[in-house]
Amino acid sequence: MDAFVSYIVEKWPFIFLIIAATIFACWMVFSLKTVKRSTKKFESEGDCKHHADGVSKIESKLDKIYDLLLLGNTGIGTSMGKSQSPTQLSDIGVKFFESCGTKELIEDHGSYYASVMQAQKPSTALDVEKLAFDTLFMDTASDKFIAIKNYLYNNPEFEGIKVGLKDVCFVAGIKLRDIYLTAHPEIDPNK
């Protein structure tokens, strides 16, 4: 018996390594079998299609939330604009454009904004429309918007509609889009 114990004491690192490798191998085999069983169960129940439908519903809801966050819940689509493509300003939108300072913004800085847009090289009229809004919105922290921000601070509603910088960028963006498309006839919205 002493010979057996002395053999184990002498070879303990090797024996420990064999035992650890055996335990690890058993654990890996068990894990793989468990994954295969759960995958077969998942596929057999048709959950993939069920989850795909759920993901599709979530995507459509996220698109609506994105639109709401981007455009705000201020009546832009219903009160300030007449249609979706090409969007035209409604009578209220035209009045807002003329009264809040955006008309002066576009008259004074329209060529600057058009050059910023040109750097992005929009290829369709819809790209121009979205880029006009984005260009203006990204510049709202500049001094060009001080008079408009003061107007919005003192007039948070316009004809019963809550208004903000997104509304300003919407109405100014429509005018900027028209200016850009006029200057770039190669972007034909009717193609």
BATOR-116156 format. One record per residue (C-alpha): residue number from 1; x, z, y. Coordinates in Angstrom, 1 decimal. Each point is the difference from the previous one (the first is absolute). Layout:
REM residues N
REC rotor      X      Z      Y
REC   NUM      X      Z      Y
...
END
This chain:
REM residues 191
REC rotor      X      Z      Y
REC     1    0.0    0.0    0.0
REC     2    2.9    0.7    2.3
REC     3    1.3   -3.5   -0.4
REC     4   -3.5   -1.4    1.1
REC     5   -0.1    2.2    3.1
REC     6    3.6   -0.8    0.9
REC     7   -0.8   -3.7   -0.4
REC     8   -3.0    0.3    2.4
REC     9    2.0    2.0    2.5
REC    10    2.8   -2.7   -0.1
REC    11   -2.3   -3.0    0.3
REC    12   -2.8    1.5    2.2
REC    13    0.3   -2.6    2.8
REC    14   -0.4   -2.9   -2.4
REC    15   -2.9    1.8   -1.8
REC    16   -1.7    0.8    3.3
REC    17    0.3   -3.7    1.1
REC    18   -1.6   -1.1   -3.3
REC    19   -2.9    2.4    0.4
REC    20   -0.6   -0.9    3.7
REC    21    0.1   -3.8   -0.8
REC    22   -2.5    0.6   -2.8
REC    23   -2.4    1.9    2.2
REC    24    0.3   -2.7    2.8
REC    25   -0.6   -2.8   -2.5
REC    26   -3.2    1.8   -1.4
REC    27   -1.2    0.5    3.6
REC    28    0.5   -3.7    0.9
REC    29   -1.9   -1.1   -3.2
REC    30   -2.8    2.3    0.8
REC    31   -0.2   -1.1    3.6
REC    32   -0.1   -3.7   -0.9
REC    33   -2.7    0.5   -2.6
REC    34   -2.1    2.0    2.6
REC    35    0.4   -2.8    2.6
REC    36   -1.0   -2.7   -2.5
REC    37   -3.1    2.0   -1.0
REC    38   -1.1    0.6    3.6
REC    39    0.7   -3.7    0.9
REC    40   -2.1   -1.2   -3.0
REC    41   -2.8    2.4    1.0
REC    42    0.2   -1.2    3.6
REC    43   -0.1   -3.6   -0.9
REC    44   -2.8    0.4   -2.6
REC    45   -2.3    1.7    2.4
REC    46    0.2   -2.8    2.5
REC    47    1.2    2.3    2.8
REC    48    2.2   -2.7    1.4
REC    49   -3.0   -2.0    1.3
REC    50   -1.7    3.1    1.1
REC    51    3.0    1.1    2.0
REC    52    0.5   -3.5    1.4
REC    53   -3.5    0.0    1.3
REC    54    0.6    3.4    1.6
REC    55    3.2   -1.1    1.6
REC    56   -1.8   -3.1    1.4
REC    57   -2.7    2.3    1.5
REC    58    2.7    2.3    1.5
REC    59    1.8   -3.1    1.5
REC    60   -3.2   -1.2    1.7
REC    61   -0.6    3.5    1.4
REC    62    3.6    0.3    1.2
REC    63   -0.4   -3.4    1.8
REC    64   -3.1    1.3    1.8
REC    65    1.8    3.2    0.9
REC    66    3.0   -2.0    1.3
REC    67   -2.3   -2.1    2.1
REC    68   -1.7    3.1    1.4
REC    69    3.3    1.6    0.8
REC    70    1.5   -3.2    1.5
REC    71   -3.1   -0.9    2.1
REC    72   -1.4    3.4    0.4
REC    73   -3.7    1.0   -0.2
REC    74   -0.7   -1.1    3.5
REC    75   -2.3   -3.0   -0.4
REC    76    2.7   -2.6    0.4
REC    77   -1.4   -2.4   -2.6
REC    78   -3.6    0.5    1.0
REC    79    0.1    0.5    3.8
REC    80    3.1   -1.5    1.4
REC    81    0.2   -3.1   -2.3
REC    82   -2.5   -2.6   -0.9
REC    83    1.3   -1.4   -3.3
REC    84    2.8    0.4   -2.4
REC    85    1.9   -3.3    0.0
REC    86    0.7   -1.1    2.6
REC    87   -1.0    3.2    1.7
REC    88   -1.4   -0.4    3.5
REC    89   -0.7    2.8    2.4
REC    90   -3.6    1.1    0.5
REC    91   -1.4    0.5    3.5
REC    92    1.0    3.7   -0.3
REC    93    3.4   -1.0   -1.1
REC    94    0.5   -2.3    2.9
REC    95   -1.1    2.8    2.4
REC    96    2.3    2.4   -1.6
REC    97    2.9   -2.5    0.2
REC    98   -0.6   -0.4    3.7
REC    99   -0.5    3.6    0.9
REC   100    2.6    2.0   -1.9
REC   101    3.1   -1.8    1.2
REC   102    0.6   -2.3   -3.0
REC   103   -0.7   -3.1    2.1
REC   104    2.9    1.0    2.3
REC   105    2.2    0.9   -3.0
REC   106   -0.4   -3.5   -1.6
REC   107    0.4   -1.8    3.4
REC   108    3.2    1.9    0.8
REC   109    1.6    0.3   -3.4
REC   110   -1.7   -2.6   -2.2
REC   111    3.1   -2.2   -0.1
REC   112    2.1    3.0   -1.1
REC   113   -2.4    0.8   -2.8
REC   114   -0.1   -3.7   -1.0
REC   115    3.8   -0.1   -0.3
REC   116   -0.1    3.1   -2.1
REC   117   -2.6   -1.7   -2.2
REC   118    2.0   -3.2   -0.2
REC   119    2.9    1.9   -1.5
REC   120   -2.2    0.8   -3.0
REC   121   -0.9   -3.7   -0.5
REC   122   -3.6    0.3   -0.9
REC   123   -1.2   -3.0   -2.0
REC   124   -3.8    0.3    0.1
REC   125   -2.6    0.9    2.6
REC   126   -0.9    3.1   -1.9
REC   127    3.7    1.0    0.0
REC   128    0.0   -0.4    3.8
REC   129   -3.2    2.1    0.4
REC   130    1.4    2.9   -2.1
REC   131    3.5   -0.3    1.6
REC   132   -1.5    0.1    3.5
REC   133   -1.8    3.3   -0.8
REC   134    3.1    1.4   -1.6
REC   135    2.4   -1.1    2.8
REC   136   -2.2    1.7    2.6
REC   137   -0.6    3.1   -2.1
REC   138    3.7    0.5   -0.6
REC   139    0.6   -0.2    3.7
REC   140   -2.6    2.6    1.1
REC   141    2.8    2.6    0.6
REC   142    1.5   -2.2    2.7
REC   143   -0.5    0.3    3.7
REC   144   -2.1   -3.1    0.0
REC   145   -2.9    2.1   -1.4
REC   146    0.1    2.9    2.5
REC   147   -2.9   -1.3    2.1
REC   148   -2.0   -0.8   -3.1
REC   149    0.6    3.5   -1.5
REC   150   -1.0    1.6    3.3
REC   151   -3.2   -2.1   -0.1
REC   152   -0.7    1.1   -3.6
REC   153    0.7    3.6    0.8
REC   154   -2.5    0.0    2.8
REC   155   -2.5   -2.3   -1.8
REC   156   -0.1    0.9   -3.8
REC   157   -3.2   -1.9   -0.3
REC   158   -1.0   -3.5    1.2
REC   159   -3.7   -0.8    0.0
REC   160   -0.6    2.7   -2.6
REC   161    2.8   -1.1   -2.3
REC   162    3.0    2.3   -0.6
REC   163    3.1   -2.0    1.0
REC   164    3.7    0.5   -0.6
REC   165    3.3   -1.8   -0.1
REC   166   -1.0   -1.9   -3.1
REC   167   -3.0   -1.4    1.9
REC   168    2.3   -1.1    2.8
REC   169    2.3   -1.7   -2.4
REC   170   -3.0   -1.7   -1.7
REC   171   -1.4   -1.6    3.1
REC   172    3.4   -0.8    1.5
REC   173    1.1   -1.3   -3.4
REC   174   -2.8   -2.5   -0.1
REC   175    1.0   -1.4    3.5
REC   176    3.7    0.1   -1.0
REC   177   -0.8   -1.9   -3.2
REC   178   -1.8   -2.7    2.0
REC   179    2.9   -0.3    2.4
REC   180    2.5   -0.3   -2.9
REC   181   -2.1   -2.6   -1.9
REC   182   -0.4   -2.1    3.1
REC   183    3.8    0.1    0.5
REC   184    0.6   -0.9   -3.7
REC   185   -2.3   -2.9   -0.9
REC   186    2.0   -0.5   -3.3
REC   187   -1.9    3.1   -1.3
REC   188   -3.3   -1.7   -0.7
REC   189   -2.7    2.4   -1.0
REC   190   -2.1   -2.9   -1.4
REC   191    2.6   -1.1   -2.6
END
